[in-house]
Amino acid sequence: MPVTYTIDKERQLVISRVLDPATEGEVLEHNRKLKTDPQFDPTYRQLADMTDVTELLVPTNTVRDTAYDQAFAPGVRRAFVANKDGVFGMARMYALHAESLGQVVEVFRDRAEAVEWLGLED
């Protein structure tokens, strides 16, 4: 499955991983599963790793809609890592929409910087 997640209760962290090709249905399914997972806590931070994505098959309206349909509590730090220009741009679009709801989403090209910003040790 190209979009997966793990919940690290000890570090209070959701680690999402997106692989190629990432489709609209897979992104929506990831979000649905995460929201209904009994281990999920909306106050946990998130590290979303999109560095293996070269093709993101998600329309811009879905990016916008998922940004407005939040599972995470406002103010929780979330770091997206995307090293390819198109994926980085889509992640920034998501972040801009999500920020209007009080979400704190930063997009990085480097995983180490994202981990540091989240206050974690990799």
C-alpha positions in Angstrom: 0.0 0.0 0.0 1.6 3.3 -1.1 0.3 5.4 1.9 0.9 3.9 5.3 1.3 5.0 8.9 2.6 3.9 12.3 1.7 5.3 15.6 4.6 5.6 18.1 2.9 6.1 21.5 6.2 6.5 23.3 7.2 9.4 21.2 3.6 10.6 20.7 4.2 10.6 17.0 2.4 9.5 13.8 4.8 8.5 11.1 3.1 8.5 7.7 4.9 7.2 4.6 3.9 7.9 1.0 5.3 5.7 -1.8 4.9 5.8 -5.6 2.5 6.3 -7.1 0.3 8.1 -4.5 -3.3 8.2 -5.6 -6.3 10.2 -4.4 -8.0 7.0 -3.1 -4.9 6.0 -1.1 -4.6 9.4 0.5 -8.3 9.4 1.5 -8.1 5.9 2.8 -5.0 6.8 4.9 -6.8 9.7 6.5 -10.0 7.6 7.2 -8.0 4.8 8.8 -6.0 7.2 10.9 -9.0 9.0 12.2 -10.7 5.7 13.3 -7.6 4.0 14.7 -8.2 3.5 18.4 -4.4 4.2 19.0 -4.6 7.5 17.3 -4.4 10.6 19.5 -5.0 13.9 17.8 -2.5 15.6 20.0 0.4 13.5 18.6 2.9 15.1 16.2 3.2 13.9 12.7 6.1 13.1 10.4 4.9 12.6 6.8 7.7 11.2 4.6 7.1 11.8 0.9 10.7 11.5 -0.3 10.0 8.4 -2.3 7.1 9.9 -4.3 7.9 10.9 -7.9 4.2 10.9 -9.0 1.5 12.3 -6.9 -1.9 11.5 -8.5 -4.0 13.7 -6.2 -6.0 16.6 -7.6 -5.6 20.0 -6.1 -9.2 20.0 -4.9 -8.5 16.9 -2.9 -5.4 18.5 -1.4 -7.6 21.4 -0.3 -10.5 19.2 1.0 -8.2 17.0 3.1 -6.5 20.1 4.5 -9.9 21.2 5.8 -10.9 17.8 7.1 -8.4 17.5 10.0 -7.8 14.6 12.4 -5.0 16.5 14.3 -5.7 19.0 17.0 -4.9 22.7 16.2 -1.4 23.7 17.3 0.1 20.2 16.9 3.4 20.2 15.0 3.3 18.3 11.8 6.3 18.0 9.4 6.0 16.9 5.8 9.2 15.9 4.0 9.2 16.2 0.2 12.4 16.5 -1.9 10.8 16.7 -5.4 9.5 20.1 -6.5 6.0 19.0 -7.5 5.4 17.0 -4.4 6.9 19.8 -2.3 4.5 22.3 -3.9 1.5 20.2 -3.3 2.6 19.7 0.4 3.0 23.5 0.7 -0.5 24.0 -0.7 -1.9 21.6 1.8 0.0 23.4 4.6 -1.4 26.8 3.6 -5.0 25.5 3.6 -4.5 23.6 6.9 -3.0 26.7 8.6 -6.2 28.5 8.2 -7.7 26.0 10.7 -4.9 26.5 13.3 -2.8 23.6 12.0 0.9 23.9 12.3 2.3 22.2 9.2 5.9 22.8 7.9 7.3 21.3 4.7 10.9 20.3 4.5 13.2 19.0 1.8 15.5 17.4 4.4 14.3 14.7 6.9 16.8 15.6 9.5 15.6 19.2 9.6 12.0 18.0 10.0 12.9 15.7 12.8 14.8 18.5 14.6 11.8 20.9 14.1 9.5 18.2 15.7 11.8 18.0 18.7 12.7 14.4 18.0 15.8 12.3 17.6 15.7 10.1 14.5 
